Amino acid sequence: MRNKQLTRNYYLNQLNFTEYGSADYDGYLMLQKDNIQIHFFEFAALDAKENYGQVYIRVDNIDAFYQSLLDKKVAIHPNGPLQVKPWGQKEFSLLDPDNNLLTFGQNIA
């Protein structure tokens, strides 16, 4: 993350994550959603245009989660709308403020 407050706001207010723990460390952020946690560290010099960070997050009830993001007008990746993939997953993708690719998936097999 380049900016802790920007990252925090995006994940909490747009993606419905919550903060994990009560400690507020400089340059470090811990967030969770359902059974997953993402830990961020500050990298102020990150060039978001060259960032290739990515994470795959398995969720339950992907349809409802996807619709909640659409209702909030969260930008979905142009190549990543919700769709069933040949490998038995229903997935969609988006980019966070630092251009980390977040792919959310649910097993449909």
SEGU-327103 format. One record per residue: residue number from 1; residue in three letters; chain; x, y, z of N, C-alpha, C in turn. Coordinates in pm, whole numbers. Example, Ala and Ser with C-alpha at 12.3 -4.5 7.8 and 13.67 -1.06 7.14 Angstrom:
% residues 2
@gutor->1 | vexfi->ALA | base->A | nX->1319 | nY->-569 | nZ->780 | caX->1230 | caY->-450 | caZ->780 | cX->1320 | cY->-330 | cZ->780
@gutor->2 | vexfi->SER | base->A | nX->1285 | nY->-225 | nZ->708 | caX->1367 | caY->-106 | caZ->714 | cX->1290 | cY->3 | cZ->787
***
This chain:
% residues 109
@gutor->1 | vexfi->MET | base->A | nX->84 | nY->-118 | nZ->0 | caX->0 | caY->0 | caZ->0 | cX->88 | cY->124 | cZ->0
@gutor->2 | vexfi->ARG | base->A | nX->43 | nY->221 | nZ->-73 | caX->115 | caY->349 | caZ->-73 | cX->65 | cY->441 | cZ->38
@gutor->3 | vexfi->ASN | base->A | nX->-64 | nY->432 | nZ->69 | caX->-125 | caY->523 | caZ->165 | cX->-219 | cY->441 | cZ->254
@gutor->4 | vexfi->LYS | base->A | nX->-185 | nY->432 | nZ->381 | caX->-261 | caY->348 | caZ->473 | cX->-406 | cY->391 | cZ->484
@gutor->5 | vexfi->GLN | base->A | nX->-431 | nY->519 | nZ->495 | caX->-568 | caY->567 | caZ->512 | cX->-652 | cY->540 | cZ->387
@gutor->6 | vexfi->LEU | base->A | nX->-595 | nY->561 | nZ->270 | caX->-666 | caY->534 | caZ->145 | cX->-698 | cY->385 | cZ->131
@gutor->7 | vexfi->THR | base->A | nX->-601 | nY->301 | nZ->162 | caX->-622 | caY->156 | caZ->156 | cX->-728 | cY->114 | cZ->257
@gutor->8 | vexfi->ARG | base->A | nX->-716 | nY->162 | nZ->379 | caX->-814 | caY->129 | caZ->483 | cX->-954 | cY->168 | cZ->438
@gutor->9 | vexfi->ASN | base->A | nX->-971 | nY->289 | nZ->392 | caX->-1103 | caY->336 | caZ->351 | cX->-1161 | cY->253 | cZ->238
@gutor->10 | vexfi->TYR | base->A | nX->-1080 | nY->219 | nZ->140 | caX->-1128 | caY->141 | caZ->26 | cX->-1178 | cY->3 | cZ->71
@gutor->11 | vexfi->TYR | base->A | nX->-1096 | nY->-66 | nZ->146 | caX->-1132 | caY->-202 | caZ->187 | cX->-1248 | cY->-203 | cZ->287
@gutor->12 | vexfi->LEU | base->A | nX->-1252 | nY->-108 | nZ->378 | caX->-1360 | caY->-105 | caZ->476 | cX->-1490 | cY->-58 | cZ->414
@gutor->13 | vexfi->ASN | base->A | nX->-1485 | nY->52 | nZ->341 | caX->-1608 | caY->116 | caZ->293 | cX->-1658 | cY->63 | cZ->159
@gutor->14 | vexfi->GLN | base->A | nX->-1569 | nY->14 | nZ->76 | caX->-1610 | caY->-36 | caZ->-55 | cX->-1627 | cY->-188 | cZ->-57
@gutor->15 | vexfi->LEU | base->A | nX->-1537 | nY->-260 | nZ->8 | caX->-1537 | caY->-406 | caZ->1 | cX->-1588 | cY->-475 | cZ->126
@gutor->16 | vexfi->ASN | base->A | nX->-1629 | nY->-398 | nZ->226 | caX->-1687 | caY->-451 | caZ->350 | cX->-1591 | cY->-538 | cZ->432
@gutor->17 | vexfi->PHE | base->A | nX->-1463 | nY->-507 | nZ->427 | caX->-1367 | caY->-570 | caZ->517 | cX->-1378 | cY->-503 | cZ->653
@gutor->18 | vexfi->THR | base->A | nX->-1320 | nY->-564 | nZ->755 | caX->-1309 | caY->-503 | caZ->887 | cX->-1162 | cY->-504 | cZ->926
@gutor->19 | vexfi->GLU | base->A | nX->-1128 | nY->-420 | nZ->1022 | caX->-990 | caY->-421 | caZ->1071 | cX->-972 | cY->-539 | cZ->1163
@gutor->20 | vexfi->TYR | base->A | nX->-854 | nY->-597 | nZ->1159 | caX->-821 | caY->-710 | caZ->1244 | cX->-734 | cY->-660 | cZ->1358
@gutor->21 | vexfi->GLY | base->A | nX->-774 | nY->-691 | nZ->1479 | caX->-696 | caY->-651 | caZ->1596 | cX->-723 | cY->-505 | cZ->1633
@gutor->22 | vexfi->SER | base->A | nX->-664 | nY->-465 | nZ->1742 | caX->-685 | caY->-329 | caZ->1791 | cX->-559 | cY->-243 | cZ->1782
@gutor->23 | vexfi->ALA | base->A | nX->-447 | nY->-302 | nZ->1745 | caX->-322 | caY->-227 | caZ->1735 | cX->-320 | cY->-148 | cZ->1605
@gutor->24 | vexfi->ASP | base->A | nX->-263 | nY->-29 | nZ->1609 | caX->-250 | caY->55 | caZ->1490 | cX->-101 | cY->82 | cZ->1468
@gutor->25 | vexfi->TYR | base->A | nX->-38 | nY->-5 | nZ->1391 | caX->106 | caY->5 | caZ->1367 | cX->133 | cY->101 | cZ->1252
@gutor->26 | vexfi->ASP | base->A | nX->237 | nY->181 | nZ->1265 | caX->279 | caY->267 | caZ->1155 | cX->318 | cY->182 | cZ->1036
@gutor->27 | vexfi->GLY | base->A | nX->264 | nY->216 | nZ->920 | caX->305 | caY->149 | caZ->798 | cX->259 | cY->5 | cZ->784
@gutor->28 | vexfi->TYR | base->A | nX->162 | nY->-37 | nZ->865 | caX->115 | caY->-176 | caZ->860 | cX->-35 | cY->-177 | cZ->885
@gutor->29 | vexfi->LEU | base->A | nX->-107 | nY->-261 | nZ->810 | caX->-252 | caY->-265 | caZ->821 | cX->-298 | cY->-409 | cZ->808
@gutor->30 | vexfi->MET | base->A | nX->-388 | nY->-452 | nZ->898 | caX->-441 | caY->-588 | caZ->894 | cX->-593 | cY->-578 | cZ->877
@gutor->31 | vexfi->LEU | base->A | nX->-643 | nY->-642 | nZ->771 | caX->-785 | caY->-639 | caZ->742 | cX->-836 | cY->-781 | cZ->723
@gutor->32 | vexfi->GLN | base->A | nX->-966 | nY->-799 | nZ->745 | caX->-1023 | caY->-933 | caZ->728 | cX->-1163 | cY->-925 | cZ->669
@gutor->33 | vexfi->LYS | base->A | nX->-1201 | nY->-1033 | nZ->607 | caX->-1336 | caY->-1053 | caZ->555 | cX->-1364 | cY->-1202 | cZ->564
@gutor->34 | vexfi->ASP | base->A | nX->-1471 | nY->-1235 | nZ->631 | caX->-1507 | caY->-1375 | caZ->650 | cX->-1386 | cY->-1449 | cZ->709
@gutor->35 | vexfi->ASN | base->A | nX->-1335 | nY->-1549 | nZ->641 | caX->-1225 | caY->-1629 | caZ->695 | cX->-1089 | cY->-1596 | cZ->636
@gutor->36 | vexfi->ILE | base->A | nX->-1075 | nY->-1478 | nZ->578 | caX->-945 | caY->-1442 | caZ->519 | cX->-894 | cY->-1313 | cZ->584
@gutor->37 | vexfi->GLN | base->A | nX->-763 | nY->-1302 | nZ->585 | caX->-698 | caY->-1179 | caZ->631 | cX->-599 | cY->-1136 | cZ->524
@gutor->38 | vexfi->ILE | base->A | nX->-589 | nY->-1005 | nZ->509 | caX->-486 | caY->-948 | caZ->423 | cX->-406 | cY->-852 | cZ->509
@gutor->39 | vexfi->HIS | base->A | nX->-275 | nY->-868 | nZ->504 | caX->-185 | caY->-778 | caZ->577 | cX->-112 | cY->-692 | cZ->474
@gutor->40 | vexfi->PHE | base->A | nX->-115 | nY->-562 | nZ->496 | caX->-52 | caY->-467 | caZ->406 | cX->67 | cY->-403 | cZ->476
@gutor->41 | vexfi->PHE | base->A | nX->170 | nY->-375 | nZ->399 | caX->281 | caY->-296 | caZ->452 | cX->298 | cY->-175 | cZ->363
@gutor->42 | vexfi->GLU | base->A | nX->345 | nY->-67 | nZ->423 | caX->360 | caY->58 | caZ->349 | cX->476 | cY->49 | cZ->250
@gutor->43 | vexfi->PHE | base->A | nX->449 | nY->92 | nZ->131 | caX->549 | caY->99 | caZ->25 | cX->520 | cY->226 | cZ->-53
@gutor->44 | vexfi->ALA | base->A | nX->555 | nY->340 | nZ->8 | caX->519 | caY->471 | caZ->-47 | cX->575 | cY->495 | cZ->-186
@gutor->45 | vexfi->ALA | base->A | nX->686 | nY->432 | nZ->-220 | caX->749 | caY->454 | caZ->-351 | cX->691 | cY->363 | cZ->-460
@gutor->46 | vexfi->LEU | base->A | nX->591 | nY->283 | nZ->-425 | caX->530 | caY->193 | caZ->-522 | cX->476 | cY->271 | cZ->-642
@gutor->47 | vexfi->ASP | base->A | nX->512 | nY->229 | nZ->-760 | caX->455 | caY->285 | caZ->-882 | cX->335 | cY->198 | cZ->-918
@gutor->48 | vexfi->ALA | base->A | nX->215 | nY->249 | nZ->-890 | caX->94 | caY->169 | caZ->-909 | cX->78 | cY->121 | cZ->-1053
@gutor->49 | vexfi->LYS | base->A | nX->130 | nY->196 | nZ->-1148 | caX->119 | caY->157 | caZ->-1289 | cX->205 | cY->34 | cZ->-1320
@gutor->50 | vexfi->GLU | base->A | nX->304 | nY->7 | nZ->-1236 | caX->392 | caY->-107 | caZ->-1258 | cX->370 | cY->-217 | cZ->-1154
@gutor->51 | vexfi->ASN | base->A | nX->270 | nY->-201 | nZ->-1069 | caX->243 | caY->-299 | caZ->-965 | cX->181 | cY->-424 | cZ->-1026
@gutor->52 | vexfi->TYR | base->A | nX->233 | nY->-539 | nZ->-993 | caX->178 | caY->-664 | caZ->-1042 | cX->128 | cY->-752 | cZ->-926
@gutor->53 | vexfi->GLY | base->A | nX->102 | nY->-688 | nZ->-811 | caX->51 | caY->-762 | caZ->-696 | cX->-88 | cY->-818 | cZ->-725
@gutor->54 | vexfi->GLN | base->A | nX->-110 | nY->-940 | nZ->-679 | caX->-241 | caY->-1000 | caZ->-699 | cX->-270 | cY->-1102 | cZ->-590
@gutor->55 | vexfi->VAL | base->A | nX->-399 | nY->-1122 | nZ->-564 | caX->-441 | caY->-1218 | caZ->-463 | cX->-574 | cY->-1278 | cZ->-508
@gutor->56 | vexfi->TYR | base->A | nX->-593 | nY->-1405 | nZ->-476 | caX->-717 | caY->-1476 | caZ->-507 | cX->-788 | cY->-1499 | cZ->-375
@gutor->57 | vexfi->ILE | base->A | nX->-914 | nY->-1456 | nZ->-366 | caX->-990 | caY->-1465 | caZ->-242 | cX->-1115 | cY->-1549 | cZ->-266
@gutor->58 | vexfi->ARG | base->A | nX->-1126 | nY->-1661 | nZ->-195 | caX->-1244 | caY->-1746 | caZ->-206 | cX->-1353 | cY->-1693 | cZ->-112
@gutor->59 | vexfi->VAL | base->A | nX->-1472 | nY->-1679 | nZ->-167 | caX->-1583 | caY->-1625 | caZ->-89 | cX->-1704 | cY->-1718 | cZ->-102
@gutor->60 | vexfi->ASP | base->A | nX->-1796 | nY->-1703 | nZ->-8 | caX->-1926 | caY->-1768 | caZ->-15 | cX->-2025 | cY->-1666 | cZ->-71
@gutor->61 | vexfi->ASN | base->A | nX->-2126 | nY->-1711 | nZ->-140 | caX->-2231 | caY->-1626 | caZ->-193 | cX->-2175 | cY->-1512 | cZ->-279
@gutor->62 | vexfi->ILE | base->A | nX->-2098 | nY->-1551 | nZ->-378 | caX->-2031 | caY->-1453 | caZ->-464 | cX->-2131 | cY->-1364 | cZ->-538
@gutor->63 | vexfi->ASP | base->A | nX->-2248 | nY->-1417 | nZ->-572 | caX->-2347 | caY->-1337 | caZ->-644 | cX->-2391 | cY->-1216 | cZ->-560
@gutor->64 | vexfi->ALA | base->A | nX->-2421 | nY->-1239 | nZ->-434 | caX->-2464 | caY->-1129 | caZ->-346 | cX->-2350 | cY->-1030 | cZ->-323
@gutor->65 | vexfi->PHE | base->A | nX->-2228 | nY->-1081 | nZ->-304 | caX->-2113 | caY->-993 | caZ->-283 | cX->-2090 | cY->-907 | cZ->-407
@gutor->66 | vexfi->TYR | base->A | nX->-2093 | nY->-968 | nZ->-524 | caX->-2074 | caY->-894 | caZ->-650 | cX->-2181 | cY->-787 | cZ->-665
@gutor->67 | vexfi->GLN | base->A | nX->-2306 | nY->-823 | nZ->-639 | caX->-2414 | caY->-724 | caZ->-651 | cX->-2396 | cY->-610 | cZ->-552
@gutor->68 | vexfi->SER | base->A | nX->-2349 | nY->-640 | nZ->-431 | caX->-2327 | caY->-533 | caZ->-332 | cX->-2222 | cY->-434 | cZ->-381
@gutor->69 | vexfi->LEU | base->A | nX->-2119 | nY->-485 | nZ->-452 | caX->-2017 | caY->-396 | caZ->-506 | cX->-2074 | cY->-312 | cZ->-620
@gutor->70 | vexfi->LEU | base->A | nX->-2154 | nY->-373 | nZ->-705 | caX->-2218 | caY->-297 | caZ->-813 | cX->-2309 | cY->-188 | cZ->-755
@gutor->71 | vexfi->ASP | base->A | nX->-2382 | nY->-221 | nZ->-650 | caX->-2470 | caY->-123 | caZ->-587 | cX->-2393 | cY->-4 | cZ->-532
@gutor->72 | vexfi->LYS | base->A | nX->-2270 | nY->-28 | nZ->-484 | caX->-2184 | caY->79 | caZ->-433 | cX->-2105 | cY->148 | cZ->-543
@gutor->73 | vexfi->LYS | base->A | nX->-2122 | nY->100 | nZ->-667 | caX->-2051 | caY->153 | caZ->-783 | cX->-1899 | cY->133 | cZ->-773
@gutor->74 | vexfi->VAL | base->A | nX->-1859 | nY->20 | nZ->-712 | caX->-1718 | caY->-17 | caZ->-707 | cX->-1678 | cY->-60 | cZ->-848
@gutor->75 | vexfi->ALA | base->A | nX->-1567 | nY->-8 | nZ->-895 | caX->-1521 | caY->-39 | caZ->-1031 | cX->-1474 | cY->-184 | cZ->-1039
@gutor->76 | vexfi->ILE | base->A | nX->-1536 | nY->-258 | nZ->-1129 | caX->-1496 | caY->-396 | caZ->-1158 | cX->-1395 | cY->-389 | cZ->-1272
@gutor->77 | vexfi->HIS | base->A | nX->-1294 | nY->-475 | nZ->-1268 | caX->-1194 | caY->-476 | caZ->-1375 | cX->-1263 | cY->-496 | cZ->-1509
@gutor->78 | vexfi->PRO | base->A | nX->-1224 | nY->-418 | nZ->-1612 | caX->-1290 | caY->-431 | caZ->-1743 | cX->-1286 | cY->-573 | cZ->-1800
@gutor->79 | vexfi->ASN | base->A | nX->-1183 | nY->-649 | nZ->-1769 | caX->-1172 | caY->-787 | caZ->-1817 | cX->-1218 | cY->-887 | cZ->-1713
@gutor->80 | vexfi->GLY | base->A | nX->-1281 | nY->-841 | nZ->-1605 | caX->-1310 | caY->-931 | caZ->-1495 | cX->-1451 | cY->-930 | cZ->-1441
@gutor->81 | vexfi->PRO | base->A | nX->-1556 | nY->-918 | nZ->-1525 | caX->-1691 | caY->-925 | caZ->-1469 | cX->-1721 | cY->-1066 | cZ->-1419
@gutor->82 | vexfi->LEU | base->A | nX->-1822 | nY->-1079 | nZ->-1339 | caX->-1860 | caY->-1207 | caZ->-1283 | cX->-1895 | cY->-1305 | cZ->-1394
@gutor->83 | vexfi->GLN | base->A | nX->-1827 | nY->-1419 | nZ->-1390 | caX->-1854 | caY->-1521 | caZ->-1491 | cX->-1805 | cY->-1657 | cZ->-1441
@gutor->84 | vexfi->VAL | base->A | nX->-1864 | nY->-1761 | nZ->-1499 | caX->-1824 | caY->-1897 | caZ->-1467 | cX->-1704 | cY->-1932 | cZ->-1555
@gutor->85 | vexfi->LYS | base->A | nX->-1601 | nY->-1984 | nZ->-1492 | caX->-1478 | caY->-2020 | caZ->-1561 | cX->-1477 | cY->-2170 | cZ->-1591
@gutor->86 | vexfi->PRO | base->A | nX->-1401 | nY->-2212 | nZ->-1693 | caX->-1396 | caY->-2354 | caZ->-1729 | cX->-1343 | cY->-2444 | cZ->-1616
@gutor->87 | vexfi->TRP | base->A | nX->-1274 | nY->-2387 | nZ->-1520 | caX->-1215 | caY->-2467 | caZ->-1412 | cX->-1309 | cY->-2481 | cZ->-1292
@gutor->88 | vexfi->GLY | base->A | nX->-1438 | nY->-2446 | nZ->-1310 | caX->-1537 | caY->-2471 | caZ->-1205 | cX->-1547 | cY->-2365 | cZ->-1098
@gutor->89 | vexfi->GLN | base->A | nX->-1501 | nY->-2246 | nZ->-1129 | caX->-1511 | caY->-2134 | caZ->-1036 | cX->-1597 | cY->-2025 | cZ->-1099
@gutor->90 | vexfi->LYS | base->A | nX->-1672 | nY->-1954 | nZ->-1016 | caX->-1740 | caY->-1832 | caZ->-1057 | cX->-1654 | cY->-1720 | cZ->-1000
@gutor->91 | vexfi->GLU | base->A | nX->-1610 | nY->-1628 | nZ->-1086 | caX->-1510 | caY->-1529 | caZ->-1045 | cX->-1541 | cY->-1391 | cZ->-1101
@gutor->92 | vexfi->PHE | base->A | nX->-1482 | nY->-1292 | nZ->-1032 | caX->-1472 | caY->-1156 | caZ->-1085 | cX->-1347 | cY->-1093 | cZ->-1027
@gutor->93 | vexfi->SER | base->A | nX->-1302 | nY->-984 | nZ->-1091 | caX->-1178 | caY->-918 | caZ->-1048 | cX->-1197 | cY->-768 | cZ->-1042
@gutor->94 | vexfi->LEU | base->A | nX->-1114 | nY->-706 | nZ->-960 | caX->-1109 | caY->-560 | caZ->-953 | cX->-968 | cY->-519 | cZ->-914
@gutor->95 | vexfi->LEU | base->A | nX->-941 | nY->-391 | nZ->-925 | caX->-812 | caY->-335 | caZ->-887 | cX->-833 | cY->-243 | cZ->-767
@gutor->96 | vexfi->ASP | base->A | nX->-748 | nY->-258 | nZ->-665 | caX->-757 | caY->-168 | caZ->-551 | cX->-683 | cY->-38 | cZ->-583
@gutor->97 | vexfi->PRO | base->A | nX->-680 | nY->58 | nZ->-491 | caX->-618 | caY->188 | caZ->-522 | cX->-470 | cY->181 | cZ->-560
@gutor->98 | vexfi->ASP | base->A | nX->-402 | nY->71 | nZ->-527 | caX->-261 | caY->55 | caZ->-562 | cX->-240 | cY->-39 | cZ->-680
@gutor->99 | vexfi->ASN | base->A | nX->-348 | nY->-70 | nZ->-749 | caX->-345 | caY->-159 | caZ->-866 | cX->-315 | cY->-304 | cZ->-831
@gutor->100 | vexfi->ASN | base->A | nX->-341 | nY->-344 | nZ->-707 | caX->-335 | caY->-486 | caZ->-673 | cX->-457 | cY->-552 | cZ->-734
@gutor->101 | vexfi->LEU | base->A | nX->-436 | nY->-658 | nZ->-809 | caX->-547 | caY->-731 | caZ->-870 | cX->-609 | cY->-824 | cZ->-766
@gutor->102 | vexfi->LEU | base->A | nX->-737 | nY->-803 | nZ->-739 | caX->-811 | caY->-886 | caZ->-646 | cX->-909 | cY->-970 | cZ->-726
@gutor->103 | vexfi->THR | base->A | nX->-894 | nY->-1101 | nZ->-723 | caX->-989 | caY->-1189 | caZ->-788 | cX->-1064 | cY->-1264 | cZ->-679
@gutor->104 | vexfi->PHE | base->A | nX->-1196 | nY->-1254 | nZ->-685 | caX->-1284 | caY->-1322 | caZ->-590 | cX->-1345 | cY->-1440 | cZ->-661
@gutor->105 | vexfi->GLY | base->A | nX->-1348 | nY->-1556 | nZ->-596 | caX->-1401 | caY->-1676 | caZ->-659 | cX->-1480 | cY->-1764 | cZ->-565
@gutor->106 | vexfi->GLN | base->A | nX->-1572 | nY->-1839 | nZ->-623 | caX->-1650 | caY->-1937 | caZ->-547 | cX->-1657 | cY->-2064 | cZ->-631
@gutor->107 | vexfi->ASN | base->A | nX->-1635 | nY->-2176 | nZ->-565 | caX->-1642 | caY->-2307 | caZ->-631 | cX->-1788 | cY->-2338 | cZ->-664
@gutor->108 | vexfi->ILE | base->A | nX->-1815 | nY->-2374 | nZ->-789 | caX->-1953 | caY->-2406 | caZ->-827 | cX->-1966 | cY->-2553 | cZ->-867
@gutor->109 | vexfi->ALA | base->A | nX->-1857 | nY->-2626 | nZ->-863 | caX->-1861 | caY->-2768 | caZ->-905 | cX->-1924 | cY->-2854 | cZ->-799
***
